[in-house]
Amino acid sequence: MAQSVALGAQRRSDAGKGAARQLRMTGRIPAVIYGHGRQPESLSLGEAELERVLTGLEIGSAIFDLDVDGSSVKALVREIQRHPFRAKILHVDFLEIRAGEKITLQLAVHLTGAPDGVRNGGGVLDQALREVTIRLLPTDIPDRLDVDVTELRVGQSLHVSDLQIPNAEILTDPSTTICSVVAPKLEAEPVEGVVEAVETAEPELIRKPKDEDEVEESED
C-alpha cells in the first residue's frame, strides 16, 4: 500500500509570479490543489518541511495528508517544478483524492537484480520504459513497482504485459517494451596485411623531382 505522508499547508490569496517570488524569499513554496470539480486553491508549504518529507520518497505513489489550516485533505502530487539550474523547488501541484474513487497515476518502474545475460553473456541491460500508467483506488496504490530482471538472457525482453499489479488496471500499451538485454557491440578487427601496408608505405612526394638538366642549371 502507498505510503501516507503528513504535510502542513496554508491557504493564500495572492497570486502571480511576483507574489510567488516574495513567498519563496520567506522560506515557503507556492502550491495549488485541485480535483473533484473544485476551483484550484492556492496554498503555501514550508520549504524545509517539504524537502524533509520528500527525501527518499516514492513521490508518484505517496498519499499526502495535507493539514490545510486545520482541515485534512488527502492528495497526490501531480507535478513538482524545480529550478532549471538548482535543485530548489519552485511550485507543487496536488490532486485531491477520495477513498472510494479511482484515480489515474504514473507509477515508476524499478528494475531489480542482475540479468543472466549481463552476468554470463556480456550483454547490456537497456531500460526503455521508466513508468506505467495505471488506474485504481487510492487504497490499492502500491508502495513501489519492482520488476525482477534476473532471468533475462541476451536477446530477451520484458513487456508491460508481463507486469502484475494487484487491483489495478494497466493503461499503458501491453506490447510496450520495459527493458531488454542486448548484445555488446563488437569493434571491427583490423584486416591483417592492410595495417602492415599502411605502416611500411613510402611517403608520397608532393613535388615532381627535378631532372638532371634542371639540377645542373640550378648549380650554376
The 8 nearest C-alpha neighbors of each residue, nearest first, counted from 0:
[[1, 141, 142, 140, 139, 2, 138, 143],
 [2, 0, 142, 141, 140, 61, 60, 3],
 [1, 3, 61, 142, 62, 4, 0, 60],
 [4, 2, 62, 63, 61, 1, 64, 5],
 [3, 5, 63, 64, 62, 6, 2, 61],
 [6, 4, 64, 63, 65, 3, 7, 66],
 [7, 5, 65, 64, 66, 4, 8, 63],
 [6, 8, 66, 65, 67, 44, 5, 9],
 [9, 7, 67, 44, 43, 66, 42, 65],
 [8, 10, 43, 67, 42, 68, 11, 44],
 [11, 9, 42, 41, 43, 67, 8, 12],
 [12, 10, 42, 41, 13, 9, 43, 14],
 [11, 13, 14, 41, 10, 42, 40, 18],
 [14, 12, 11, 18, 15, 41, 19, 17],
 [15, 13, 18, 12, 19, 16, 17, 41],
 [14, 16, 18, 17, 19, 13, 20, 21],
 [17, 15, 19, 18, 20, 14, 21, 22],
 [16, 18, 20, 19, 15, 21, 14, 22],
 [17, 19, 21, 20, 15, 16, 14, 22],
 [20, 18, 22, 16, 17, 21, 29, 15],
 [19, 21, 17, 23, 22, 18, 16, 24],
 [22, 20, 18, 24, 19, 23, 17, 25],
 [21, 23, 19, 24, 25, 20, 27, 18],
 [24, 22, 27, 26, 20, 25, 21, 28],
 [23, 25, 21, 22, 26, 20, 27, 19],
 [24, 26, 23, 22, 27, 21, 28, 20],
 [27, 25, 23, 24, 46, 45, 28, 22],
 [26, 28, 45, 46, 23, 44, 22, 25],
 [27, 29, 44, 43, 23, 46, 90, 45],
 [30, 28, 43, 90, 42, 19, 44, 27],
 [31, 29, 91, 42, 90, 43, 92, 41],
 [30, 32, 41, 92, 42, 40, 93, 39],
 [31, 33, 93, 40, 39, 94, 92, 95],
 [32, 34, 39, 94, 95, 37, 38, 40],
 [33, 35, 95, 36, 94, 37, 32, 96],
 [36, 34, 37, 33, 95, 96, 38, 94],
 [37, 35, 34, 38, 33, 39, 95, 94],
 [38, 36, 35, 34, 33, 39, 40, 32],
 [37, 39, 40, 33, 36, 34, 32, 35],
 [40, 38, 33, 32, 37, 31, 41, 34],
 [39, 41, 32, 31, 38, 33, 42, 10],
 [40, 42, 31, 11, 30, 10, 39, 32],
 [43, 41, 10, 30, 11, 9, 31, 29],
 [42, 44, 29, 9, 28, 30, 8, 27],
 [45, 43, 8, 28, 27, 46, 29, 7],
 [44, 46, 27, 48, 47, 49, 28, 26],
 [45, 47, 27, 49, 48, 26, 28, 44],
 [46, 48, 50, 49, 45, 51, 26, 27],
 [49, 47, 51, 45, 50, 46, 52, 6],
 [50, 48, 46, 51, 52, 47, 45, 53],
 [49, 51, 53, 47, 48, 52, 46, 54],
 [50, 52, 48, 49, 53, 54, 47, 46],
 [53, 51, 49, 54, 50, 48, 56, 4],
 [54, 52, 56, 50, 51, 49, 55, 58],
 [53, 55, 56, 51, 52, 50, 49, 57],
 [56, 54, 53, 57, 52, 58, 51, 50],
 [55, 57, 53, 58, 54, 52, 61, 2],
 [58, 56, 59, 60, 61, 55, 143, 142],
 [59, 57, 61, 56, 60, 76, 53, 75],
 [58, 60, 57, 61, 106, 76, 105, 107],
 [59, 61, 58, 1, 57, 140, 142, 106],
 [62, 60, 2, 58, 1, 59, 3, 57],
 [63, 61, 3, 75, 74, 4, 2, 64],
 [64, 62, 4, 74, 73, 65, 3, 5],
 [63, 65, 73, 5, 4, 72, 6, 66],
 [66, 64, 6, 72, 71, 7, 63, 67],
 [65, 67, 71, 7, 70, 69, 8, 68],
 [68, 66, 8, 70, 9, 69, 65, 71],
 [67, 69, 9, 70, 66, 8, 10, 7],
 [68, 70, 67, 66, 71, 7, 8, 9],
 [71, 69, 67, 66, 68, 72, 65, 8],
 [70, 72, 66, 65, 67, 64, 69, 73],
 [73, 71, 65, 64, 74, 66, 70, 95],
 [74, 72, 64, 63, 96, 95, 65, 62],
 [75, 73, 95, 63, 94, 96, 62, 93],
 [74, 76, 94, 62, 93, 63, 77, 95],
 [75, 77, 93, 78, 92, 94, 59, 74],
 [76, 78, 92, 93, 75, 94, 79, 59],
 [79, 77, 92, 76, 91, 80, 93, 90],
 [78, 80, 91, 90, 81, 92, 88, 77],
 [81, 79, 90, 89, 88, 91, 78, 82],
 [82, 80, 88, 89, 87, 86, 83, 79],
 [81, 83, 85, 87, 84, 86, 89, 88],
 [84, 82, 85, 81, 86, 87, 80, 88],
 [85, 83, 82, 86, 81, 87, 88, 89],
 [86, 84, 82, 87, 83, 81, 88, 89],
 [85, 87, 82, 81, 88, 84, 83, 89],
 [86, 88, 85, 82, 81, 89, 84, 83],
 [89, 87, 81, 90, 80, 82, 86, 79],
 [88, 90, 81, 80, 82, 28, 87, 29],
 [89, 91, 80, 29, 30, 79, 88, 28],
 [92, 90, 30, 79, 78, 80, 31, 93],
 [91, 93, 78, 31, 77, 30, 76, 32],
 [94, 92, 32, 76, 77, 75, 74, 31],
 [93, 95, 74, 75, 33, 34, 32, 77],
 [96, 94, 74, 34, 73, 33, 93, 75],
 [97, 95, 74, 73, 94, 98, 75, 100],
 [98, 96, 100, 99, 95, 73, 137, 101],
 [97, 99, 100, 137, 138, 96, 136, 101],
 [98, 100, 97, 136, 101, 137, 138, 96],
 [101, 99, 97, 98, 136, 102, 96, 137],
 [102, 100, 136, 135, 134, 137, 99, 103],
 [101, 103, 134, 135, 136, 100, 104, 137],
 [104, 102, 134, 133, 135, 132, 101, 105],
 [103, 105, 132, 133, 106, 102, 134, 59],
 [106, 104, 132, 131, 130, 133, 59, 107],
 [105, 107, 130, 131, 59, 132, 104, 108],
 [106, 108, 130, 129, 109, 105, 144, 131],
 [109, 107, 130, 129, 144, 145, 106, 110],
 [110, 108, 145, 146, 144, 111, 107, 129],
 [111, 109, 146, 145, 147, 148, 108, 112],
 [112, 110, 147, 146, 148, 145, 109, 113],
 [111, 113, 149, 148, 147, 114, 110, 146],
 [112, 114, 149, 115, 148, 118, 117, 111],
 [115, 113, 149, 151, 117, 116, 148, 150],
 [116, 114, 118, 152, 117, 150, 151, 119],
 [117, 115, 152, 120, 153, 114, 122, 119],
 [116, 118, 122, 121, 114, 115, 120, 119],
 [119, 117, 115, 116, 120, 114, 121, 113],
 [120, 118, 116, 115, 117, 121, 122, 114],
 [121, 119, 116, 122, 117, 118, 153, 115],
 [120, 122, 117, 119, 116, 118, 183, 123],
 [123, 121, 117, 182, 116, 183, 120, 181],
 [122, 124, 181, 180, 117, 125, 183, 182],
 [123, 125, 180, 179, 181, 126, 122, 117],
 [124, 126, 179, 178, 180, 127, 123, 181],
 [127, 125, 178, 128, 177, 124, 179, 129],
 [126, 128, 177, 178, 125, 176, 129, 179],
 [129, 127, 177, 126, 130, 176, 178, 108],
 [128, 130, 108, 107, 127, 131, 126, 177],
 [131, 129, 107, 108, 106, 128, 105, 132],
 [130, 132, 106, 105, 171, 133, 107, 108],
 [131, 133, 105, 170, 171, 104, 169, 106],
 [132, 134, 169, 170, 168, 103, 104, 167],
 [135, 133, 103, 168, 102, 167, 101, 104],
 [136, 134, 167, 101, 102, 168, 139, 137],
 [135, 137, 101, 139, 138, 100, 102, 99],
 [138, 136, 139, 140, 98, 135, 101, 102],
 [137, 139, 136, 140, 98, 0, 1, 135],
 [140, 138, 136, 137, 0, 141, 135, 166],
 [141, 139, 1, 0, 137, 138, 60, 142],
 [142, 140, 0, 1, 143, 139, 144, 60],
 [141, 143, 1, 0, 2, 60, 140, 144],
 [142, 144, 141, 145, 57, 107, 60, 1],
 [145, 143, 108, 109, 107, 146, 141, 106],
 [144, 146, 109, 110, 143, 108, 111, 147],
 [145, 147, 110, 111, 109, 148, 144, 108],
 [146, 148, 111, 149, 112, 110, 145, 150],
 [147, 149, 114, 151, 150, 112, 111, 146],
 [150, 148, 114, 112, 113, 151, 147, 115],
 [151, 149, 115, 148, 114, 152, 147, 116],
 [152, 150, 114, 148, 115, 149, 155, 116],
 [153, 151, 116, 115, 155, 154, 180, 150],
 [152, 154, 116, 180, 181, 155, 122, 182],
 [153, 155, 181, 180, 152, 156, 179, 182],
 [154, 156, 152, 153, 179, 151, 180, 157],
 [157, 155, 179, 178, 180, 158, 154, 176],
 [156, 158, 177, 178, 176, 161, 179, 159],
 [159, 157, 176, 177, 160, 161, 175, 174],
 [158, 160, 173, 161, 162, 175, 174, 177],
 [159, 161, 173, 158, 162, 174, 175, 172],
 [162, 160, 159, 158, 157, 163, 173, 177],
 [163, 161, 159, 160, 164, 158, 146, 157],
 [162, 164, 165, 161, 160, 167, 159, 169],
 [163, 165, 167, 162, 166, 169, 141, 168],
 [164, 166, 167, 163, 139, 141, 168, 140],
 [167, 165, 139, 164, 135, 168, 136, 140],
 [168, 166, 135, 165, 164, 134, 169, 133],
 [167, 169, 134, 133, 170, 135, 166, 164],
 [168, 170, 133, 171, 132, 167, 134, 131],
 [171, 169, 133, 132, 168, 172, 134, 131],
 [170, 172, 132, 169, 131, 173, 159, 133],
 [171, 173, 174, 175, 170, 159, 160, 169],
 [174, 172, 160, 159, 175, 171, 158, 161],
 [173, 175, 172, 158, 159, 176, 160, 171],
 [176, 174, 158, 173, 172, 159, 177, 171],
 [177, 175, 158, 178, 157, 174, 159, 127],
 [178, 176, 128, 158, 127, 157, 126, 159],
 [177, 179, 126, 127, 125, 157, 156, 176],
 [180, 178, 156, 125, 155, 124, 181, 157],
 [179, 181, 124, 153, 123, 154, 155, 122],
 [182, 180, 123, 122, 154, 153, 179, 183],
 [181, 183, 122, 153, 123, 184, 180, 154],
 [184, 182, 122, 185, 123, 181, 121, 120],
 [183, 185, 182, 186, 181, 122, 187, 123],
 [186, 184, 183, 187, 188, 182, 121, 122],
 [187, 185, 188, 184, 189, 183, 190, 182],
 [186, 188, 185, 189, 190, 184, 191, 183],
 [189, 187, 186, 190, 185, 191, 194, 193],
 [188, 190, 191, 187, 194, 193, 192, 186],
 [189, 191, 193, 192, 188, 194, 187, 195],
 [192, 190, 193, 194, 189, 195, 188, 196],
 [191, 193, 195, 194, 196, 190, 197, 189],
 [192, 194, 196, 195, 191, 190, 197, 189],
 [195, 193, 197, 196, 192, 198, 191, 190],
 [194, 196, 192, 198, 197, 193, 199, 191],
 [197, 195, 193, 199, 194, 198, 200, 192],
 [196, 198, 194, 195, 200, 199, 193, 192],
 [197, 199, 195, 196, 200, 194, 193, 201],
 [200, 198, 196, 197, 195, 201, 194, 202],
 [201, 199, 197, 196, 198, 202, 195, 203],
 [200, 202, 203, 199, 198, 197, 204, 196],
 [203, 201, 200, 204, 205, 199, 197, 198],
 [202, 204, 201, 205, 200, 206, 207, 208],
 [205, 203, 206, 202, 207, 208, 201, 209],
 [204, 206, 203, 207, 202, 208, 201, 209],
 [207, 205, 204, 208, 209, 203, 202, 210],
 [206, 208, 209, 205, 204, 210, 203, 213],
 [209, 207, 206, 210, 204, 205, 211, 213],
 [208, 210, 213, 214, 207, 211, 212, 206],
 [211, 209, 213, 212, 214, 208, 215, 207],
 [210, 212, 214, 213, 215, 209, 216, 208],
 [213, 211, 215, 214, 210, 216, 209, 217],
 [214, 212, 216, 215, 211, 210, 209, 217],
 [213, 215, 211, 217, 212, 216, 218, 209],
 [214, 216, 218, 212, 217, 213, 211, 219],
 [217, 215, 213, 219, 218, 214, 212, 211],
 [216, 218, 214, 215, 219, 213, 212, 209],
 [217, 219, 215, 216, 214, 213, 212, 211],
 [218, 216, 217, 215, 214, 213, 212, 211]]
